[in-house]
């Protein structure tokens, strides 16, 4: 079963309440998304750590309901 963009956004905002989240469905199939997430929580973390934080926020849906997610994580200025 595919995952809707609003569910991805909900899970991310639940983990990072200050986050600004922009989700794009890349293939129109609900399985391939791009996400731009801006949050203070990423400050001082490496890009790998930031992405791991997002994957953790998705609560095991990566590789299951969510097949592919191109991530861009940003620390606000």
N, C-alpha and C positions, 0 to 999 in steps of 0.2 A: 504494500500500500504506500502510495506517495505521501509526501508531507507538504502541507500548504505553507506559503511564505509567512502568513500571520502566526503560525505556530512556532516557526523558527524565531521570529521576532519576539514572541512572548517568552520563550525559554531564555533567550539572550538577555532581555530586559529584566527577567526574574533574577538572573545571576549578576547582572550589571545594571542596577537601577538608573544610573546616570547616562547610560549608553544612548547614542544616536545611531539608529540602525537603518540601513538601506538595503533591501533585498531585491534581487532581480532574478526572475526565472529564465535561465539561459536557453532552454530547449522547449519550453511550454509543456513539459511533461510532469512537473512537480518533483522531479528527481535530480535535476541539475540546476543549482543556484549559484549566484555570486552574492557575497555579503560584504558591505563596508560597515565596520563597527568602530565607533569612536567612543573611548571611555578612559577616564582617569585610572581605572584599575590596571591598565596596561603599562603605566609609567614605571620605568626602571626594569621592565621585563624584556627579554630577548623576543624576537619575532616568533621563534619556535614556542617559547613559553606562552606568549599571547594566544597563539593558535591552539595550544593545548588547553588553555583556559576556556576558549570558545567551545572546543569539542566536548569538554567536561560539562559545560552548560547545556549542551544538546542532549544530555542524559542518555547516552547510548544509541541515539538515533542515526549517527553517522554509520554508513555501511549497511544500514537496514532500511528504514523508511526514507532516509536521505542518502542517496547514492553518491552525489558529488557536490562539494561546496568550495568554491574559489573564495578565499578569504583575503580581505584587506583590513588589517587592524591599525588603528590610529590613536595616538595620544593627543588630546586637545592641547592647543597652544595657549 
